[in-house]
Amino acid sequence: AMQFSGRWFLVSVASRCSYLAEHSHQLEATAVTMTVLEGQSLAISTFRKLDGMCWEIRQRYLPAQAHGRFLLKGRGYRSKVDVVVGETDHSSYAILYYQKGRSISVKLYGRTSQVSDAVMDKFEQRVRAVGLSEDVTYYFPTYGFCDSADEFHILD
């Protein structure tokens, strides 16, 4: 999992999440930093702007039984999210599945803010394979990322 570490850019998300649908016109450029910790848990910091200010949202994904699977525990009993690394070449893209209850989302991350057409095709095939479609696929801005020099508000 070490190769998974480092900075990734959120390129696209396919999800029936109503928040995304309502805010699709104002999605903010989003980057994440992944760090593999002892015991193979994954620390993820998400960097994004909210009302023009940069936020770092820190989450910790615990390793699940199977390789490439993680569990994000929320505050409530029902809020756990299963995370599965569907496909990655570590150097240019990663496709992750997030399952919460019966709903599933698919996220595409790139090592750069834009990925190749071939990678985009793979992502779109995977989206269709779980029963999602283009109308619930959102593409994130490729510029305007928070920079480490910005002053961050941290949310643990």
One Martini backbone bead per residue (centre of mass of N, CA, C, O) as a GRO file, in nm:
protein
  156
    1ALA     BB    1   0.051   0.067  -0.007
    2MET     BB    2   0.279   0.279  -0.032
    3GLN     BB    3   0.229   0.378  -0.333
    4PHE     BB    4  -0.034   0.539  -0.236
    5SER     BB    5   0.109   0.760  -0.147
    6GLY     BB    6   0.031   1.094  -0.131
    7ARG     BB    7  -0.072   1.290  -0.395
    8TRP     BB    8  -0.411   1.370  -0.486
    9PHE     BB    9  -0.669   1.415  -0.729
   10LEU     BB   10  -0.992   1.506  -0.774
   11VAL     BB   11  -1.182   1.431  -1.062
   12SER     BB   12  -1.423   1.213  -0.987
   13VAL     BB   13  -1.783   1.155  -0.918
   14ALA     BB   14  -2.005   0.882  -0.844
   15SER     BB   15  -2.336   0.978  -0.724
   16ARG     BB   16  -2.649   1.001  -0.530
   17CYS     BB   17  -2.577   1.249  -0.389
   18SER     BB   18  -2.745   1.537  -0.305
   19TYR     BB   19  -2.518   1.736  -0.256
   20LEU     BB   20  -2.392   1.723  -0.537
   21ALA     BB   21  -2.639   1.805  -0.697
   22GLU     BB   22  -2.674   2.088  -0.551
   23HIS     BB   23  -2.335   2.159  -0.596
   24SER     BB   24  -2.230   2.121  -0.897
   25HIS     BB   25  -2.168   2.439  -0.961
   26GLN     BB   26  -1.958   2.440  -0.678
   27LEU     BB   27  -1.706   2.287  -0.711
   28GLU     BB   28  -1.405   2.204  -0.555
   29ALA     BB   29  -1.094   2.183  -0.550
   30THR     BB   30  -0.942   1.853  -0.479
   31ALA     BB   31  -0.714   1.726  -0.237
   32VAL     BB   32  -0.498   1.449  -0.142
   33THR     BB   33  -0.340   1.285   0.140
   34MET     BB   34  -0.159   0.983   0.168
   35THR     BB   35  -0.101   0.768   0.461
   36VAL     BB   36   0.079   0.499   0.569
   37LEU     BB   37   0.041   0.322   0.850
   38GLU     BB   38   0.063   0.146   1.094
   39GLY     BB   39  -0.122  -0.134   1.021
   40GLN     BB   40  -0.240  -0.020   0.739
   41SER     BB   41  -0.345   0.242   0.776
   42LEU     BB   42  -0.526   0.536   0.654
   43ALA     BB   43  -0.431   0.864   0.597
   44ILE     BB   44  -0.658   1.138   0.522
   45SER     BB   45  -0.618   1.443   0.349
   46THR     BB   46  -0.841   1.707   0.280
   47PHE     BB   47  -0.828   1.967   0.030
   48ARG     BB   48  -1.042   2.257   0.067
   49LYS     BB   49  -1.283   2.483  -0.013
   50LEU     BB   50  -1.468   2.716   0.204
   51ASP     BB   51  -1.557   3.010   0.151
   52GLY     BB   52  -1.242   3.065   0.053
   53MET     BB   53  -1.135   2.848   0.251
   54CYS     BB   54  -0.898   2.641   0.384
   55TRP     BB   55  -0.918   2.285   0.424
   56GLU     BB   56  -0.845   2.020   0.659
   57ILE     BB   57  -0.947   1.682   0.632
   58ARG     BB   58  -0.933   1.429   0.874
   59GLN     BB   59  -0.876   1.077   0.813
   60ARG     BB   60  -0.932   0.728   0.914
   61TYR     BB   61  -0.840   0.421   0.774
   62LEU     BB   62  -0.918   0.099   0.828
   63PRO     BB   63  -0.831  -0.211   0.803
   64ALA     BB   64  -0.947  -0.470   0.644
   65GLN     BB   65  -0.932  -0.792   0.575
   66ALA     BB   66  -0.881  -0.706   0.294
   67HIS     BB   67  -0.710  -0.616   0.037
   68GLY     BB   68  -0.783  -0.281  -0.028
   69ARG     BB   69  -0.946  -0.247   0.244
   70PHE     BB   70  -1.162  -0.013   0.417
   71LEU     BB   71  -1.254   0.173   0.722
   72LEU     BB   72  -1.494   0.423   0.800
   73LYS     BB   73  -1.553   0.580   1.103
   74GLY     BB   74  -1.798   0.726   1.241
   75ARG     BB   75  -1.992   0.851   1.497
   76GLY     BB   76  -2.193   0.644   1.417
   77TYR     BB   77  -2.303   0.331   1.363
   78ARG     BB   78  -2.414   0.399   1.057
   79SER     BB   79  -2.134   0.558   0.948
   80LYS     BB   80  -2.007   0.342   0.789
   81VAL     BB   81  -1.733   0.296   0.552
   82ASP     BB   82  -1.658   0.128   0.265
   83VAL     BB   83  -1.330   0.080   0.123
   84VAL     BB   84  -1.226   0.033  -0.224
   85VAL     BB   85  -0.967  -0.064  -0.423
   86GLY     BB   86  -1.013  -0.117  -0.753
   87GLU     BB   87  -0.790   0.071  -0.912
   88THR     BB   88  -0.425   0.089  -0.973
   89ASP     BB   89  -0.089   0.238  -1.063
   90HIS     BB   90   0.013   0.476  -0.852
   91SER     BB   91   0.110   0.702  -1.088
   92SER     BB   92  -0.198   0.817  -1.206
   93TYR     BB   93  -0.432   0.623  -1.073
   94ALA     BB   94  -0.756   0.594  -0.884
   95ILE     BB   95  -1.015   0.359  -0.792
   96LEU     BB   96  -1.290   0.416  -0.571
   97TYR     BB   97  -1.497   0.263  -0.328
   98TYR     BB   98  -1.806   0.367  -0.164
   99GLN     BB   99  -1.980   0.216   0.115
  100LYS     BB  100  -2.317   0.299   0.236
  101GLY     BB  101  -2.485   0.067   0.284
  102ARG     BB  102  -2.660   0.083  -0.026
  103SER     BB  103  -2.456   0.296  -0.112
  104ILE     BB  104  -2.263   0.400  -0.403
  105SER     BB  105  -1.932   0.515  -0.481
  106VAL     BB  106  -1.716   0.673  -0.728
  107LYS     BB  107  -1.361   0.742  -0.742
  108LEU     BB  108  -1.133   0.970  -0.906
  109TYR     BB  109  -0.781   0.967  -0.905
  110GLY     BB  110  -0.495   1.182  -0.950
  111ARG     BB  111  -0.167   1.291  -0.977
  112THR     BB  112  -0.324   1.471  -1.154
  113SER     BB  113  -0.590   1.681  -1.253
  114GLN     BB  114  -0.541   1.507  -1.515
  115VAL     BB  115  -0.651   1.253  -1.728
  116SER     BB  116  -0.673   1.015  -1.934
  117ASP     BB  117  -0.892   0.875  -2.148
  118ALA     BB  118  -0.845   0.583  -2.060
  119VAL     BB  119  -0.910   0.633  -1.762
  120MET     BB  120  -1.191   0.753  -1.801
  121ASP     BB  121  -1.310   0.498  -1.927
  122LYS     BB  122  -1.271   0.311  -1.690
  123PHE     BB  123  -1.442   0.470  -1.496
  124GLU     BB  124  -1.710   0.465  -1.660
  125GLN     BB  125  -1.737   0.159  -1.654
  126ARG     BB  126  -1.751   0.128  -1.343
  127VAL     BB  127  -2.000   0.299  -1.305
  128ARG     BB  128  -2.194   0.124  -1.475
  129ALA     BB  129  -2.144  -0.148  -1.316
  130VAL     BB  130  -2.303  -0.006  -1.050
  131GLY     BB  131  -2.554   0.172  -1.176
  132LEU     BB  132  -2.439   0.426  -1.284
  133SER     BB  133  -2.428   0.759  -1.429
  134GLU     BB  134  -2.375   1.055  -1.588
  135ASP     BB  135  -2.585   1.224  -1.412
  136VAL     BB  136  -2.390   1.123  -1.143
  137THR     BB  137  -2.137   1.270  -1.272
  138TYR     BB  138  -1.854   1.445  -1.140
  139TYR     BB  139  -1.646   1.727  -1.212
  140PHE     BB  140  -1.350   1.863  -1.120
  141PRO     BB  141  -1.150   2.101  -1.081
  142THR     BB  142  -0.809   2.182  -1.222
  143TYR     BB  143  -0.817   2.438  -1.034
  144GLY     BB  144  -0.770   2.597  -0.718
  145PHE     BB  145  -0.586   2.490  -0.516
  146CYS     BB  146  -0.469   2.428  -0.232
  147ASP     BB  147  -0.197   2.539  -0.051
  148SER     BB  148   0.042   2.490   0.184
  149ALA     BB  149   0.062   2.810   0.226
  150ASP     BB  150  -0.196   2.814   0.328
  151GLU     BB  151  -0.435   2.874   0.550
  152PHE     BB  152  -0.554   2.636   0.779
  153HIS     BB  153  -0.832   2.450   0.853
  154ILE     BB  154  -0.894   2.207   1.102
  155LEU     BB  155  -1.050   1.878   1.064
  156ASP     BB  156  -1.093   1.583   1.271
   0.00000   0.00000   0.00000
